């Protein structure tokens, strides 16, 4: 597996929304690739919102969380929307433990994320 990325990241566009699909664990090893792509996408002129699909992420470590927080900061600096959807139980737990569920826009589904709507918890 030398040279093989431990994570698969792809993007797709729905109008002015860019969806970043992440498949694999977000760890110190894979974070640079994710960080680079998120920052590039956030700086694209035709992107109004960036949504990160975490439905195929089983694990995220502190380096991964730091990259998502940095992307959120850049999105605010560039007046772009930024949200997460499809969180697995494990990724949601990490965000809850770090108290970041109140910082990020988190959506239950891709449709909710694209529309920018979420249902209240409970």
C-alpha positions in Angstrom: 0.0 0.0 0.0 3.0 2.3 -0.4 1.8 5.5 -2.1 -1.9 4.6 -1.7 -4.0 7.2 0.1 -5.8 6.0 3.2 -8.7 8.2 2.3 -10.8 8.7 -0.8 -12.1 12.2 -1.3 -14.2 13.4 -4.3 -16.2 16.5 -5.0 -19.5 17.1 -6.9 -21.4 20.2 -7.7 -25.1 20.9 -7.3 -25.5 24.5 -8.6 -23.4 26.7 -6.3 -23.1 24.0 -3.7 -20.0 21.8 -3.6 -20.3 18.5 -1.9 -17.1 16.8 -0.6 -17.6 13.1 -0.2 -15.1 11.5 2.2 -14.6 7.8 2.3 -12.2 6.5 5.0 -10.8 7.4 8.3 -9.8 11.0 8.9 -6.5 10.8 10.8 -3.2 12.6 11.1 -2.0 10.7 8.0 -5.0 11.6 5.8 -5.8 15.0 7.1 -3.3 17.0 4.8 -5.1 15.7 1.7 -8.6 16.6 3.1 -7.4 20.0 4.4 -5.9 20.9 1.0 -9.0 20.0 -0.9 -11.4 21.8 1.5 -9.3 25.0 1.4 -9.2 24.9 -2.4 -12.9 24.3 -2.7 -13.7 27.1 -0.2 -11.7 29.6 -2.3 -13.4 28.7 -5.6 -15.4 31.7 -6.9 -18.4 29.6 -8.0 -19.0 27.9 -4.6 -21.4 29.5 -2.3 -21.6 26.6 0.2 -19.4 23.6 0.9 -21.0 20.5 2.4 -18.9 17.6 3.7 -20.4 14.1 3.5 -19.1 12.1 6.4 -21.4 9.0 6.0 -18.5 6.8 5.0 -16.1 8.0 7.8 -15.8 5.5 10.6 -13.2 7.5 12.6 -11.9 11.0 12.9 -9.1 12.1 15.2 -8.0 15.5 16.6 -6.1 16.4 13.4 -9.2 15.7 11.4 -11.3 17.9 13.7 -8.7 20.7 13.4 -9.0 20.6 9.6 -12.8 20.9 9.8 -12.5 23.8 12.2 -10.0 25.5 9.9 -12.3 25.0 6.9 -15.2 26.5 8.9 -13.0 29.5 9.8 -12.0 30.0 6.1 -15.6 29.6 5.1 -16.6 32.5 7.4 -13.6 34.6 6.2 -14.7 34.1 2.6 -18.5 34.4 3.3 -19.2 30.8 2.2 -21.5 28.4 3.9 -20.0 25.3 5.4 -21.8 22.2 6.8 -21.5 18.6 7.6 -24.0 15.8 6.9 -24.2 12.0 7.2 -22.3 11.8 10.5 -21.8 8.3 11.7 -22.3 7.5 15.4 -18.5 7.7 15.9 -18.0 11.0 14.2 -21.0 12.5 16.0 -19.6 11.4 19.3 -16.3 13.1 18.7 -18.0 16.3 17.7 -20.2 16.1 20.8 -17.2 15.4 23.1 -15.4 18.5 21.7 -18.6 20.5 21.9 -18.5 21.3 18.2 -22.0 20.2 17.4 -23.1 23.8 18.3 -20.4 25.3 16.1 -20.9 23.4 12.9 -24.1 23.3 10.8 -24.9 19.6 10.9 -27.6 18.0 8.8 -29.3 14.6 8.9 -29.2 14.1 5.1 -27.8 15.4 1.9 -31.2 16.8 0.9 -31.5 18.7 4.2 -27.9 20.0 3.8 -28.5 21.2 0.2 -31.7 22.9 1.2 -30.0 24.3 4.3 -32.7 23.0 6.6 -32.5 20.9 9.7 -35.0 19.6 12.1 -34.7 20.5 15.8 -33.1 17.9 18.0 -35.3 15.5 19.8 
